[in-house]
Amino acid sequence: MKHSLSTSTMPSVTCLFAVMLLTLTGLPFITGSQACADEKTAETAGENRTVSYYRNVRPILQRRCSGCHFAGKREGKLSVVSVSDLQAGGENGQAIVAGKPDESLLVGYISGDKPEMPLNAEPLKAEEVLTIRKWIEEGAADDTPASVGTQISAEHPPVYTTPPVVTSMDYSPDGKWLAVSGYHEVLLHAIDQDLPPRRFIGRSARIESISFSPDGSVLAVAGGSPSLFGELQLWNVAEGKLLHSVTVSHDTLFGVAFNAAGTLVSFGGADNSLRVAEVSSGKLVIRMDAHSDWVHGSTFSLANDHLVSVSRDRSMKLTIVANGQFVDNITSITPGALKGGLVDVQRHPSREEVLAAGADGEPRLYRIFRVQARVIGDDFNLIRSYSKLPGRICDLDFSASGNLFVCGSSTAVGGAARIFHTEDASKSIELTGITSPAFAVSFRSDEKQVAVSGFDGIVRLFNAETGAPEKQFPAAPLVNVPAVAVSGQ
């Protein structure tokens, strides 16, 4: 006969472990029933704990709701980025009524078998809905720290006392604009005119990657707030209007790139995934999860039927666009063939070849498609390697013809940038006067100019033929005595 203990009378494993530990360590002994009573008291205290808006509710709203409901968009005339915004409500009335969750529109929209919000997305988890209900029931108190300060928006733009660290740049296809990353924004600088920059301000505190669509009409921005949410922004360049804000995962996004038609945009993330979204709708249509670390860069093949992605996992992978199926590793899978993670990948403008670079500081040119069977240990797709830059390469960009490319690197305390001849690895041009880490580079469409920037927040323009500096300016406008200070560091 099998013996069993009733779960109603058996001490929990946690309680038994506590008794054993106290006995072995010689600490004052308490009985199992006492330990269990203490555990039960702790559980009850947890159930009665007050829900914090800032620690518990705000992260849920940021990740799941603020893409459509923040100062830059306000779908339904509602913003959810602060308690005061929730209290102000939208076109349908107050979003929250303190102490009355059942009368709060916010709870109604996110609850039920088929909740109305988030629109075209997965419903909130039951525990997330319960957290929001409990916070409202407890009075919807605002415990946002005073140090958080003013929310950044178009009405309250960042004010810089020092230039922001620049993580990404891109020239417009016509060469008239240079898009530069800032804090919560992308700044469009008119290269040949003395005009203040246009400012595209969004909710992502950190901007990681910027790309113009092939016709220059749309600007794609990948970024987010680390450990909170990742965000893809799609902007109408002519109007400075945010078309779509797509919230993805719980961390930052990287490596944004358009297909040739400008209908799809790819990007990677700190959740190890490669994704593709429709530009017209912002809808996510593809996800590939074959990488084992952060996906830092992506690009479409020349025929636009495949995607190439690079990662901190030291691999470059090939994916079918139509269904998101992983095909092959383009790079060698031999341990030690690559000395570190890959940071960026750019496709040649007229050939099925890609440049990749990263932690080992050595740019490499690869063919995208394998033309012979894989042999373990080979690196058959490698066409050419180029001379190393000091430190790790942070960014690279082809010229419009593909005859040249530019790389920027960082040594943590310094940096460098160099222009290479694609077909002749022995030919290169060193860009002079760079003393801080170079995180971002871009080649102008006329192939006469390259832009370099990075840690010091100074945008430097160089003559692409000689490497001589032509012009420099801060990435963002500076003030001496700011009303709202943002260091940018």
N, C-alpha and C positions, 0 to 999 in steps of 0.2 A: 504494500500500500504506500502511495506517495503521500508525503506530509507537506502541508502548506501553511503559510502564515497569512492571516488576514491583513490586508494592506491598511486597514483602519487601526490596527493595533501595533504594526511593525514600525519601529523607528526608521526614519529616512536614512539613506546611505550617508548623507551629509552629517547627520547627527551621530551615527556610529563612528564615522571617521574622526569627528571632534572628540569623542570619548577616548578613542584609542590614542590620539595624538597627545591629549592631556596626560594620559597614563604614562606614556613612554617618556615624556619630557619632564615628568615630576611636578607639573603644575597642579594647583588645587583641583581636585576631582569634583565633577558635577555629574549627576545621573543623566542617563539618556533622555528621561522625560523632561528634565530641566533644560537640556540642550534643545530639545524639540520645541519646548515652550518658548525659548528665546528666539528660535528660528521663526516660529509662528508670529511672534510679536514684531519681528523685523519685517515679515511679509505684510502684516497689517499696516505698519508704518509706511511701507512702500506704496500700498494702495491708497493711503490717505495723503500722499505727498502732493503738494501743489504743482500744477503744470506751469512751466515757465514758457512765456511767449518766445523769448529770445533763444533759449536753448532747445525747446521742444517743438514749438509751432512754426516759428520762422523758417527753419530748414525745410520743413515739409512744403510750405507755400513757395519757397524759393525754387525748389526742385520741380514741383509738379504744377504750379499755377502761374508763377510770375512771368513766364515766357509770353503770355498773352495779356497779362494784367500788371503792367508797370508803367511808369511815367511816360516812357517812350512809345507806348502802344495803346494801353487802356481800352481793350475790347470791352464793349458794354459800358464804357466810361468808368471802369473800375480798375483800381490799382490795389494789389495785395501786399506791397512791400513794406508797409508799416501799419501799426495799429490805428493811427489817425486816418490812413487811407481806407482801411476796412470800415471804420466808423462812418466815414464820409459816404461810403457806398458808391453805387453806380446808377445807371439809368432805371434799374428796377427797385432801388431803395437801399436801405442799410444792409451791409453784408453781415454784420454781427450786431446782436442785441445782448449786452452784458447780462449774464445770469439767466438767459433764456435761449438755449441752443435750438429749441424747436421753432422759435420765431426768427432765427437767424438764417438769412438766405444762403449764406455760405454752406452751412450744414445741409440744407436741402439740396443744393446743387451737387454735393459730393457724396450723398447717401443714397440708399435704396439699391434694388436689384440691378437697375440700369441707370446709374448716375449720369446726369447731364454733363458734368465736368470731371476731369479735364476733357476737352473736346478732342475727339479722334485720338485718344490715348488710353492707356491702361488705367482703370479706376484706382483710386487710393486704396491702400490696404486697410483692413478693418481696424487695425490698431492705430493707424494714422487718423482715420475719421474719429475714433474714440478720443484720441489726444486732443484734437481740435474741439470736440464737444465738451470735454471736461474743462478745458481752458475757458471756454465761454461760460460754462455753468458756474465756474469759480469766480466769475466777474470780469474776465477778459482783461486782466491787468497788463500794463505795458512795462516790462522790466528791462527794456533796451538800455544798455549802459550809456551814460552821458557822453562817454568818450567816442561813441560811434559817430556822432556828429550828423551833419546834414546829408541826406541821401543825394547821391550824384544823379543828375538828370540834365536834359536840355535846358531846363530853367535854372538849374544849379550846376553848371559845368565844373569840372576840376579846375582848381587854381594852383598853378605850379610855382614853387620857389626855386626848384632845381629841375633840370630836364628829366623826363621819365626814362627809365631803361627801355630801349627799343628792342623788341624781340622779333619783329617782322616788318618788311616793306615790300611794296610792289608798284612799279610804274604802270600807268594806264596804257592800253594798247596804242593810243595815239601819242603817248609820250608827254602829254600836257600836265598830268597830275602824278604826284608821288604819294601813295598812301603809306602812312607811318603809324605804328602802334603807339598808344599812350595808355593812360590809366582810365579804365572804363570807356575808352573811346578810340576811334581811328581818326587821324588828322590828315586831310587831303591838302597837300601843298602844291600851289601853282608854280611850276618850275621856271617858266619864262616871264612871269609877271610878279610884281611886288604887291601881293594881296595877302590878307590874313588867311590862315588855313580854314577850310571847311571842317566842321567837327561832327562826326557821327558818333553820338554818345549812346551807349547801351547799358545793360545791367551787369555784364561780365567785368569783374574788376581786373582780370588778367587777360590780355589779348596775346595769343600765341601764334596765329597764322592769318595772313591776309592774301586774297587773290582777286583780281579783276576777272570778270567773264571775258571770253574772247572778243566780244564786241564792245566791252567797256561799260555796258549798261547796268550791270549788277556787281556789287562788291560782296564777296563772301568773307566772313570773319569767324574764326574758330578760337574759342577760349573758355572762360568760365571762372568760377571761384573755387580754388583748390579745396578738396574734401567736402564740397557742398553741392556743386552742380557743374556740368559741362554745357556749353551753349554754342550752337551754330546760328549766326546772324546772316541774313541776306538783305542787302540794302539796294534800293533804287538810287543810283548814283546821281542822276540829273535832279531828282527832287529831294535827295537827302532823306528819304523815307524808308523806315524799316518795313520790309515786306514780310519777313518771317523771323521768329525767334524760336528755335527748336532746342528744347532742353533734353540732354542726353546724359545718362549715368550720373555718378556722384563725384566726378572729378573732371579735370580740364581736358579740352579737345585740342588736336594739333593737325598740321599738315593738310590744309584745305586745297583742293584742286578741282577745276572744271573739266568737263569733257569738251570736245571741239564745238559742239552745237550749243553749249551753254545751258543745256537742259538738265544736266545732272552735276552734282558736286560731291566729291569724296572727302573723307577726313578720318583721322585716327583718334585714339583716345587713351587715357591712362587706365582704362579698363581692359586693355589689350585687344580691343576690337577695331576693325575697319568697317566704316559705314558709308552708304551712299544715300543722298536725299534728292528728291525732285525739286528743282528750283522754282517751278510754278506754284507748287503747293506747300513745300517744306516737308512733305511726307517722306519718312524713312522707308526705303525700298529694298535695301540690301544690308546684310551684316555678315562679316566673316570673322571667325574667332580662332584661326589657326596660329596666331602669334601667342607667345608665352610671356610677353612683357609689353610695355607701352608702345603704341604705334605712333611714330613721330612724323612720318611723311607718307604721301600718296600721290599717284599720278595715273592718268589714263594712257593706254597704249595709243599708238598713232591711228590704228583702226577703231579705237574707242570701244572695242569689244572685250578688253581685259584691263585689269587694274594692277598696278605694282605698288606694294607697300613696304616700308622699312620700319625696323623696330629696335628697341634696346636689347632684344634677344639675339642680336647679331645676324639677323636674316633679312633677306629681301624676297618677298613672296608674290606669286602670280595668282590672280583670281579672275574668274569669269564674271563679267558684268551682268549678264542676263539672269544668273541665278545665285551669285555669291559663292560659287563653288571654288574651293582652293585647288590649284592645279599643281604647283611645283615651287621649290626653292630655286630662285635664280642664282643666288650666291652659293658658294661652296658650304657644305654642312660639316666640313672637316674641322674638328676642334683646333683653335689657334689660327685658322686661315684669316679670320678677322679678329683684330686685337681689341675690339670693343663694340659697343652698340652703334647702330646706324641712326643718324639724325635727320637726313634729308635725302630726297630722290627727285630728280628732274628728268623728264623725257626729252630726247633730242627732237627739235621741231620738225624734222622731215624723215627720221629713221626710227625703226623699232629698236632703239637703244636708250639706255638710261644711265645717268650719272648718279652715283651714291657716295655718301661720305659720312663720317661720324667721329667716334672717339679716338681712332688711331691717327687722325689728321691727314689721311691719304685719300685723295679723290680717285675714284675708279669708274671706268666706263664699261658697261655690260650690254650684251645683246639680251633682249627680253625673252626670246623663244629659243629653246634648246633644239639643235639640229642633229644631235647624236644621243645615243642612250647614255643615261647617267652611270657613272662609275664612282663608287664610293671613294672619296678623296680628291675627285677632280674639281677644277674650277673653270670648266670649259667655257662658260658664258662670259668670262672676263675677257675684254678686248684690250684694255690698256690701263695702266696705272700712271699717276702723275706724282710729281715731287711733293713731299709732305709739307704741310704748314705747321708752324709751332702750335702745340696744344691740340685741342679737339676742333674739328670743323663744325660750325654751328649752322651754316646756311650756304647754299649755292644756287646759281641761276645761269641758264643758257642765254646767249644773245639770240636775236630773232632768226638769224641764219643757221645757228648752231655751230658756227665756225669758232666761236669763243665761249668761254664760261668764266664766271667769277666765283671765288670762294672767300668766306670770312671765317676766322678762327679765334679761339680764346685759350689763353694759358692761365686763366683765373686772375692774373695780375696784369696781363697785357693782351695784345691781340695783333692780328695781321690780316691782310687781304691781298689776293693775287688773282690776276687774269691769266688764263691758260689758253693756248691754241689747242682746240680739240683734236686735230689730226697729228699734231707734233708735240709730244710730251716734253720735248727739250726747250720749247719756246714758252716763256711766261713773262709777265710784267708785274713787278711788285708795286703796290700802291703805298705811297709814302705818307708819313705823318700820323699813322694810326698807333696810338699808345695805350688804348684801353681795349678790353675784349670786344671783338666784332661779332655781334649776334645776328645781324641782318644785312643782306646784300640784294641788289637788284640791277638788272641790265636794262637800259633804256632801249626802246624799239628801234631807234636809228643807229644803234650800236656805237654811238660816239661818247656815251656817258654811263658811268656806273655810280650807284649810291651805296654807301657803307655807313652803318651806325651800330650802336650797341649799348654797353654799360654806361657810358658817359652821357648818353642821350643827345649827342651832337650828330646831325646828319651831314656827312661829307660827300660831296660830288667830285668825281675824278674824270679826267680825260681818259677814255678807254684806249686810245692809241699810244699815249705816252706814260700814263699812270700819274700824271701831275695833278695836284689838287686844283679845283676850279672855284669851289664855293663851299661854305659851311653855315649851318644855322641850327638852333635848338629844335628838337622834335616838336615841342609845344611852346606856346607863348608863356613868358615868365613875368612875374610881378615881384615887387620888392616887399610889400606888406599885404599878404593875402587875407581875404575875409575867411576863406576856408582853405587851409593849407594842405596840400598834397605833395609829399616829397618826391613821389615817383620812384623811389627806391624800394 
